[in-house]
Amino acid sequence: MKAIIISSYGGPEVLTVTELPDPVPAAGEVLIAVRAFGLNHAEGYMRSGVFGEVTKVTGIECAGTVAADPSGRLAEGTAVVAILGGMGRTRNGSYAELVTVPAGNVVQVSTTLPWTDLVAVPEVYATALAGLRQNLDLRPGQSVLIRGATSALGQAAVNVAAEQGATVIATTRSPDRAALLERIGATTVLIDDGRLADQRPGVVDCVFDLVGNSVLRDSLRIVRPRGRVCQLGFLGGLEPVADFNPIADLPSGVQFSFYGSAFVLGSSEFPLTEIPLTEMIGKAESGRYQAKPARVFGFEEIVEAHRVMESGQAGGKMTVSVT
């Protein structure tokens, strides 16, 4: 099979298209013929070596058809999506024509969406829903500030929160992205200068923070007393928060948590059955979620795709066609 491997840890240029033996599914696994896969910042971290030792073939999600299922549960040719389950970290991932995935991380789908549109949904929308529901316990009528909202995950979070009846305050560093965020569900758009608390955005019940460590102290100041802050990304960089002191930096009663979907989503503690993926795909198909990819690349264009992702200029979710 054709696959994209990490030839050595480093920049986008280390991604190399090569030939590998076809994988063979073991008991409890499904072999998928990959038709498209999504691009995620986690794959950039894996490629660079930030996540430590990982497998040669990265990629944490895909859409395609079943090539083999030893259990007999899924017939050959069945359309499926698959996310995580160790893909790209402890087992070869989806940057390939074929991939084996634990059966619990494979979901049968029925949709008219093209493969490259379909694969724009699974990882970011599942992560958005998990962060909003499980960590932030967001309720209809509450307000949520989504920090880093023009990213792929940020846009998914705006969609999900608005569709659930929350008041969405979205942030961006680019004023020209405000109209996009309003179109997909944001009630208010703030320009993020790193000091949002000084802009006094009003009562904020919870913060969905994708910018990360560089603005953590500020995010903790934004949320109301007894509110919640969940960090889900590091768009502002991976440098740790210098001299963080809970006594001085964590307001009394505010709940702060982290959600790392690349490590836990689909595990026994965070099962994929808690995420209504088929329902979410249906909402993308009907237009209730604005999930169409911002850009689609070919398999051989993977280096350029990673360069665009790292530049922060993607404008949303990017996907790659394998066929």
VOPAGU-2260 file (C-alpha; in pm, 1 decimal, decimal comma):
REM VOPAGU-2260
SITE   aa  ch    i         X         Y         Z
SITE  MET   A    0       0,0       0,0       0,0
SITE  LYS   A    1      96,0     364,2     -38,5
SITE  ALA   A    2     157,9     544,7     291,6
SITE  ILE   A    3     300,1     869,0     426,0
SITE  ILE   A    4     569,4     814,7     689,0
SITE  ILE   A    5     758,5    1035,3     932,6
SITE  SER   A    6    1110,7     981,7     798,6
SITE  SER   A    7    1259,2    1163,5    1100,3
SITE  TYR   A    8    1116,2    1406,4    1354,8
SITE  GLY   A    9    1106,5    1761,1    1226,0
SITE  GLY   A   10     917,9    2001,4     999,6
SITE  PRO   A   11     660,3    1920,9     729,9
SITE  GLU   A   12     935,9    1818,0     487,4
SITE  VAL   A   13    1001,3    1495,5     685,2
SITE  LEU   A   14     670,7    1351,0     561,5
SITE  THR   A   15     749,6    1106,0     282,3
SITE  VAL   A   16     525,3     903,7      52,3
SITE  THR   A   17     641,8     541,4      31,7
SITE  GLU   A   18     523,0     181,4      -6,6
SITE  LEU   A   19     452,1     -36,3     298,3
SITE  PRO   A   20     312,7    -388,7     335,0
SITE  ASP   A   21     -64,2    -407,0     362,6
SITE  PRO   A   22    -169,7    -430,2     729,5
SITE  VAL   A   23    -361,2    -737,7     846,7
SITE  PRO   A   24    -641,3    -692,8    1104,2
SITE  ALA   A   25    -616,4    -889,6    1426,6
SITE  ALA   A   26    -913,1   -1001,5    1634,2
SITE  GLY   A   27   -1100,1    -696,4    1757,9
SITE  GLU   A   28    -975,9    -478,4    1471,9
SITE  VAL   A   29   -1121,1    -353,5    1142,9
SITE  LEU   A   30    -920,7    -301,7     822,9
SITE  ILE   A   31   -1029,8      17,9     646,0
SITE  ALA   A   32    -963,7     127,4     289,2
SITE  VAL   A   33    -901,3     495,0     351,2
SITE  ARG   A   34   -1075,7     733,1     111,8
SITE  ALA   A   35    -991,1    1057,1     298,3
SITE  PHE   A   36    -835,5    1171,9     623,5
SITE  GLY   A   37    -847,3    1492,6     823,5
SITE  LEU   A   38    -554,6    1710,9     926,0
SITE  ASN   A   39    -511,8    1782,3    1296,9
SITE  HIS   A   40    -259,3    1979,0    1500,8
SITE  ALA   A   41    -191,7    1662,6    1702,3
SITE  GLU   A   42     -36,2    1511,8    1389,5
SITE  GLY   A   43     197,5    1808,4    1364,5
SITE  TYR   A   44     308,1    1749,7    1722,1
SITE  MET   A   45     362,2    1380,6    1647,4
SITE  ARG   A   46     560,5    1462,1    1333,6
SITE  SER   A   47     782,5    1713,6    1516,2
SITE  GLY   A   48     859,5    1478,3    1805,8
SITE  VAL   A   49     684,2    1690,6    2068,6
SITE  PHE   A   50     466,5    1391,3    2166,4
SITE  GLY   A   51     772,0    1167,4    2206,4
SITE  GLU   A   52     821,9     837,6    2025,5
SITE  VAL   A   53     531,4     762,1    1789,1
SITE  THR   A   54     468,0     527,6    1499,4
SITE  LYS   A   55     599,2     602,5    1149,9
SITE  VAL   A   56     254,6     652,2     994,4
SITE  THR   A   57      64,1     934,8    1160,1
SITE  GLY   A   58    -304,2    1028,1    1127,1
SITE  ILE   A   59    -576,2    1010,5    1393,8
SITE  GLU   A   60    -895,4     996,5    1182,1
SITE  CYS   A   61   -1023,3     872,1     849,6
SITE  ALA   A   62   -1327,3     797,3     639,7
SITE  GLY   A   63   -1349,0     500,3     408,7
SITE  THR   A   64   -1488,7     153,0     353,9
SITE  VAL   A   65   -1439,6    -171,9     539,2
SITE  ALA   A   66   -1183,0    -394,0     368,4
SITE  ALA   A   67   -1204,0    -669,9     630,0
SITE  ASP   A   68   -1364,6    -727,5     968,7
SITE  PRO   A   69   -1259,5   -1057,3    1130,1
SITE  SER   A   70   -1561,6   -1043,8    1363,4
SITE  GLY   A   71   -1807,3   -1031,4    1075,3
SITE  ARG   A   72   -1988,3    -733,5    1228,8
SITE  LEU   A   73   -1920,2    -499,7     936,5
SITE  ALA   A   74   -1954,1    -622,9     579,9
SITE  GLU   A   75   -1685,7    -548,7     325,6
SITE  GLY   A   76   -1758,4    -216,4     156,6
SITE  THR   A   77   -1948,1     -66,5     451,7
SITE  ALA   A   78   -1889,9     309,4     481,2
SITE  VAL   A   79   -1726,6     403,1     812,8
SITE  VAL   A   80   -1539,4     673,6     996,0
SITE  ALA   A   81   -1268,2     599,6    1250,4
SITE  ILE   A   82   -1090,3     814,0    1505,7
SITE  LEU   A   83    -802,0     763,0    1746,3
SITE  GLY   A   84    -769,2     423,2    1914,6
SITE  GLY   A   85    -394,0     475,6    1923,5
SITE  MET   A   86    -372,1     567,0    1553,3
SITE  GLY   A   87     -59,9     768,1    1487,2
SITE  ARG   A   88      77,3     715,5    1837,3
SITE  THR   A   89      98,7     347,6    1932,4
SITE  ARG   A   90     -16,1     201,2    1600,1
SITE  ASN   A   91      16,4     316,0    1239,7
SITE  GLY   A   92    -240,6     578,7    1154,6
SITE  SER   A   93    -459,4     695,9     870,8
SITE  TYR   A   94    -206,1     865,3     639,4
SITE  ALA   A   95    -223,1     555,3     419,2
SITE  GLU   A   96    -438,1     362,7     174,6
SITE  LEU   A   97    -514,7     100,7     442,3
SITE  VAL   A   98    -529,7     118,1     822,1
SITE  THR   A   99    -627,9    -119,7    1102,1
SITE  VAL   A  100    -833,3      34,1    1382,8
SITE  PRO   A  101    -975,7    -109,7    1707,4
SITE  ALA   A  102   -1338,5    -200,5    1637,9
SITE  GLY   A  103   -1462,7      27,1    1917,5
SITE  ASN   A  104   -1319,9     327,0    1733,3
SITE  VAL   A  105   -1499,5     253,3    1406,4
SITE  VAL   A  106   -1849,0     391,1    1338,9
SITE  GLN   A  107   -2071,7     281,6    1050,6
SITE  VAL   A  108   -2218,5     576,4     859,3
SITE  SER   A  109   -2479,6     639,4     592,7
SITE  THR   A  110   -2443,8     976,1     423,3
SITE  THR   A  111   -2437,5    1150,9      88,3
SITE  LEU   A  112   -2142,9    1368,7     194,4
SITE  PRO   A  113   -1829,2    1333,3     -20,2
SITE  TRP   A  114   -1545,7    1154,1     161,7
SITE  THR   A  115   -1344,7    1473,8     201,7
SITE  ASP   A  116   -1645,7    1651,8     356,9
SITE  LEU   A  117   -1738,9    1355,6     576,1
SITE  VAL   A  118   -1393,2    1334,3     732,0
SITE  ALA   A  119   -1411,8    1701,2     833,1
SITE  VAL   A  120   -1655,7    1599,2    1108,4
SITE  PRO   A  121   -1533,1    1312,8    1332,7
SITE  GLU   A  122   -1234,6    1435,9    1534,1
SITE  VAL   A  123   -1311,3    1806,1    1575,7
SITE  TYR   A  124   -1685,7    1770,3    1632,7
SITE  ALA   A  125   -1644,4    1478,9    1874,4
SITE  THR   A  126   -1381,3    1676,9    2066,1
SITE  ALA   A  127   -1593,7    1991,9    2066,6
SITE  LEU   A  128   -1896,7    1805,9    2200,1
SITE  ALA   A  129   -1693,6    1625,2    2465,3
SITE  GLY   A  130   -1529,7    1944,0    2589,8
SITE  LEU   A  131   -1853,2    2141,3    2596,7
SITE  ARG   A  132   -2065,1    1870,0    2759,1
SITE  GLN   A  133   -1831,6    1661,6    2971,9
SITE  ASN   A  134   -1582,7    1921,6    3092,4
SITE  LEU   A  135   -1779,1    2246,0    3082,1
SITE  ASP   A  136   -2126,9    2100,5    3139,0
SITE  LEU   A  137   -2263,7    2368,3    2906,1
SITE  ARG   A  138   -2641,2    2414,3    2930,6
SITE  PRO   A  139   -2889,3    2587,9    2696,5
SITE  GLY   A  140   -2908,8    2955,3    2782,3
SITE  GLN   A  141   -2558,7    2969,9    2928,0
SITE  SER   A  142   -2275,3    3169,5    2773,8
SITE  VAL   A  143   -1949,4    3022,0    2649,6
SITE  LEU   A  144   -1641,6    3206,3    2527,3
SITE  ILE   A  145   -1458,5    3008,1    2259,3
SITE  ARG   A  146   -1099,3    3123,1    2244,4
SITE  GLY   A  147    -924,7    3043,7    1914,9
SITE  ALA   A  148   -1259,0    3012,2    1736,7
SITE  THR   A  149   -1134,4    3034,2    1377,8
SITE  SER   A  150    -936,8    2710,4    1413,5
SITE  ALA   A  151   -1098,6    2388,5    1292,1
SITE  LEU   A  152   -1186,5    2279,7    1645,5
SITE  GLY   A  153   -1293,5    2632,4    1737,1
SITE  GLN   A  154   -1539,7    2651,1    1449,1
SITE  ALA   A  155   -1679,6    2310,5    1542,2
SITE  ALA   A  156   -1725,5    2430,3    1900,6
SITE  VAL   A  157   -1909,1    2743,4    1781,1
SITE  ASN   A  158   -2141,2    2524,8    1572,5
SITE  VAL   A  159   -2210,0    2276,4    1850,9
SITE  ALA   A  160   -2258,4    2533,0    2129,2
SITE  ALA   A  161   -2487,6    2756,0    1922,2
SITE  GLU   A  162   -2694,0    2459,9    1802,6
SITE  GLN   A  163   -2738,2    2353,2    2165,6
SITE  GLY   A  164   -2887,3    2691,6    2253,5
SITE  ALA   A  165   -2589,6    2856,3    2422,4
SITE  THR   A  166   -2485,7    3217,7    2375,3
SITE  VAL   A  167   -2150,1    3201,8    2197,2
SITE  ILE   A  168   -1877,1    3462,2    2235,2
SITE  ALA   A  169   -1606,9    3380,4    1981,7
SITE  THR   A  170   -1256,0    3521,7    1962,1
SITE  THR   A  171   -1012,0    3568,9    1678,6
SITE  ARG   A  172    -690,9    3762,1    1617,9
SITE  SER   A  173    -811,0    3861,2    1270,2
SITE  PRO   A  174   -1094,6    4116,3    1235,7
SITE  ASP   A  175   -1167,2    3986,9     884,2
SITE  ARG   A  176   -1274,5    3650,6    1033,2
SITE  ALA   A  177   -1554,8    3804,9    1243,1
SITE  ALA   A  178   -1820,4    3760,8     972,7
SITE  LEU   A  179   -1735,2    3391,5     940,5
SITE  LEU   A  180   -1780,4    3334,7    1313,9
SITE  GLU   A  181   -2111,6    3520,5    1319,1
SITE  ARG   A  182   -2233,4    3317,0    1022,5
SITE  ILE   A  183   -2170,3    2986,2    1201,1
SITE  GLY   A  184   -2337,8    3087,0    1528,0
SITE  ALA   A  185   -2139,9    3340,4    1730,5
SITE  THR   A  186   -2348,9    3612,6    1895,0
SITE  THR   A  187   -2045,0    3827,6    1975,3
SITE  VAL   A  188   -1694,0    3830,2    1826,9
SITE  LEU   A  189   -1396,1    3971,4    2018,9
SITE  ILE   A  190   -1051,9    4047,1    1879,3
SITE  ASP   A  191    -807,4    3857,2    2099,4
SITE  ASP   A  192    -510,4    4069,0    2202,8
SITE  GLY   A  193    -417,5    3833,2    2487,2
SITE  ARG   A  194    -602,5    4045,4    2745,6
SITE  LEU   A  195    -967,7    3960,1    2691,2
SITE  ALA   A  196   -1051,7    4002,1    3059,1
SITE  ASP   A  197    -979,6    4374,8    3020,7
SITE  GLN   A  198   -1237,1    4393,0    2740,0
SITE  ARG   A  199   -1507,0    4298,2    2994,1
SITE  PRO   A  200   -1705,3    4055,8    2774,5
SITE  GLY   A  201   -1988,8    4038,1    3029,8
SITE  VAL   A  202   -2100,7    3732,6    3224,4
SITE  VAL   A  203   -1923,2    3423,7    3090,6
SITE  ASP   A  204   -2031,8    3089,1    3231,4
SITE  CYS   A  205   -1748,3    2892,9    3077,1
SITE  VAL   A  206   -1442,5    2923,0    2854,2
SITE  PHE   A  207   -1344,6    2675,2    2580,7
SITE  ASP   A  208    -976,5    2764,1    2542,4
SITE  LEU   A  209    -777,1    2653,4    2237,3
SITE  VAL   A  210    -503,8    2914,5    2266,4
SITE  GLY   A  211    -367,5    2747,9    2577,2
SITE  ASN   A  212     -87,0    2820,3    2818,4
SITE  SER   A  213       0,3    3165,5    2685,5
SITE  VAL   A  214    -341,3    3304,2    2786,9
SITE  LEU   A  215    -441,4    3071,9    3071,5
SITE  ARG   A  216    -422,2    3335,6    3342,7
SITE  ASP   A  217    -637,8    3569,6    3133,4
SITE  SER   A  218    -896,9    3297,6    3061,5
SITE  LEU   A  219    -929,3    3226,6    3432,6
SITE  ARG   A  220   -1007,2    3595,2    3489,8
SITE  ILE   A  221   -1281,3    3599,9    3223,7
SITE  VAL   A  222   -1511,0    3333,9    3364,8
SITE  ARG   A  223   -1769,0    3415,1    3633,7
SITE  PRO   A  224   -1731,8    3294,5    3994,8
SITE  ARG   A  225   -1799,4    2917,1    4004,3
SITE  GLY   A  226   -1764,1    2905,2    3627,1
SITE  ARG   A  227   -1557,2    2657,4    3428,2
SITE  VAL   A  228   -1253,4    2678,0    3202,2
SITE  CYS   A  229   -1146,2    2389,8    2978,0
SITE  GLN   A  230    -820,0    2395,3    2784,2
SITE  LEU   A  231    -817,8    2185,8    2467,1
SITE  GLY   A  232    -530,2    2318,8    2259,3
SITE  PHE   A  233    -205,2    2509,7    2234,9
SITE  LEU   A  234    -248,4    2747,9    1941,6
SITE  GLY   A  235     -44,1    3004,1    2136,1
SITE  GLY   A  236     249,5    2766,1    2179,3
SITE  LEU   A  237     354,9    2483,4    2407,3
SITE  GLU   A  238     563,9    2681,6    2654,2
SITE  PRO   A  239     445,8    2607,5    3010,4
SITE  VAL   A  240     282,4    2873,0    3225,6
SITE  ALA   A  241     571,5    3033,2    3411,3
SITE  ASP   A  242     546,5    3032,2    3791,0
SITE  PHE   A  243     182,5    2926,5    3794,0
SITE  ASN   A  244      52,1    2944,8    4150,7
SITE  PRO   A  245    -303,2    2821,1    4221,3
SITE  ILE   A  246    -333,3    3053,0    4522,0
SITE  ALA   A  247    -268,2    3358,9    4309,3
SITE  ASP   A  248    -380,6    3245,7    3963,8
SITE  LEU   A  249    -683,4    3020,9    4013,5
SITE  PRO   A  250    -991,5    3213,3    4133,1
SITE  SER   A  251   -1175,1    3046,0    4420,5
SITE  GLY   A  252   -1457,6    2825,6    4296,5
SITE  VAL   A  253   -1354,3    2830,9    3930,5
SITE  GLN   A  254   -1312,2    2480,0    3787,5
SITE  PHE   A  255   -1019,9    2434,2    3547,9
SITE  SER   A  256    -972,6    2117,9    3341,8
SITE  PHE   A  257    -790,4    1985,6    3037,0
SITE  TYR   A  258    -927,1    1762,3    2760,3
SITE  GLY   A  259    -673,5    1582,0    2541,3
SITE  SER   A  260    -883,6    1395,2    2287,3
SITE  ALA   A  261    -579,8    1255,0    2106,3
SITE  PHE   A  262    -498,1    1055,9    2418,9
SITE  VAL   A  263    -836,5     959,1    2567,2
SITE  LEU   A  264   -1127,2     980,6    2322,6
SITE  GLY   A  265   -1242,0     630,9    2240,5
SITE  SER   A  266   -1079,9     475,3    2547,5
SITE  SER   A  267   -1277,9     277,8    2804,7
SITE  GLU   A  268   -1287,8     585,6    3030,2
SITE  PHE   A  269   -1405,3     813,8    2746,4
SITE  PRO   A  270   -1593,0     576,2    2511,1
SITE  LEU   A  271   -1691,8     680,6    2163,1
SITE  THR   A  272   -2043,8     557,0    2238,9
SITE  GLU   A  273   -2092,3     876,2    2442,6
SITE  ILE   A  274   -2049,4    1081,7    2124,9
SITE  PRO   A  275   -2348,5    1079,5    1882,5
SITE  LEU   A  276   -2126,9    1080,0    1572,8
SITE  THR   A  277   -2393,8     959,6    1329,6
SITE  GLU   A  278   -2627,9    1233,7    1449,9
SITE  MET   A  279   -2353,3    1493,5    1414,2
SITE  ILE   A  280   -2273,7    1376,8    1061,4
SITE  GLY   A  281   -2644,1    1411,6     982,5
SITE  LYS   A  282   -2637,2    1771,1    1106,2
SITE  ALA   A  283   -2339,3    1841,9     882,5
SITE  GLU   A  284   -2523,7    1687,7     588,5
SITE  SER   A  285   -2835,8    1897,8     652,9
SITE  GLY   A  286   -2637,7    2218,5     702,8
SITE  ARG   A  287   -2711,8    2258,2    1073,9
SITE  TYR   A  288   -2335,0    2229,2    1122,7
SITE  GLN   A  289   -2114,4    2433,1     889,4
SITE  ALA   A  290   -1858,0    2154,9     859,9
SITE  LYS   A  291   -1738,2    2181,3     499,8
SITE  PRO   A  292   -1355,3    2170,7     481,0
SITE  ALA   A  293   -1173,3    2495,8     422,3
SITE  ARG   A  294    -922,8    2323,3     190,5
SITE  VAL   A  295    -879,1    1979,3      36,5
SITE  PHE   A  296    -536,3    1842,9     -58,3
SITE  GLY   A  297    -422,5    1544,7    -260,3
SITE  PHE   A  298    -224,9    1260,0    -103,2
SITE  GLU   A  299     100,0    1375,9    -264,4
SITE  GLU   A  300      46,9    1730,2    -131,1
SITE  ILE   A  301      88,1    1633,7     234,5
SITE  VAL   A  302     399,7    1846,0     295,2
SITE  GLU   A  303     226,1    2160,1     170,2
SITE  ALA   A  304     -83,3    2070,0     373,7
SITE  HIS   A  305     122,3    2054,8     693,8
SITE  ARG   A  306     293,1    2382,1     606,3
SITE  VAL   A  307     -44,5    2553,2     571,4
SITE  MET   A  308    -164,9    2398,0     898,5
SITE  GLU   A  309     141,7    2523,4    1085,4
SITE  SER   A  310     111,6    2872,2     936,7
SITE  GLY   A  311    -223,2    2921,8    1108,5
SITE  GLN   A  312    -374,7    3033,9     776,7
SITE  ALA   A  313    -594,1    2731,0     709,2
SITE  GLY   A  314    -918,0    2909,8     797,2
SITE  GLY   A  315   -1077,9    2591,7     927,6
SITE  LYS   A  316   -1063,7    2216,5     886,4
SITE  MET   A  317    -845,3    2075,7     609,4
SITE  THR   A  318    -878,4    1727,1     463,7
SITE  VAL   A  319    -681,9    1502,1     228,7
SITE  SER   A  320    -821,1    1284,7     -49,9
SITE  VAL   A  321    -659,0     942,6     -74,9
SITE  THR   A  322    -846,4     817,1    -381,5
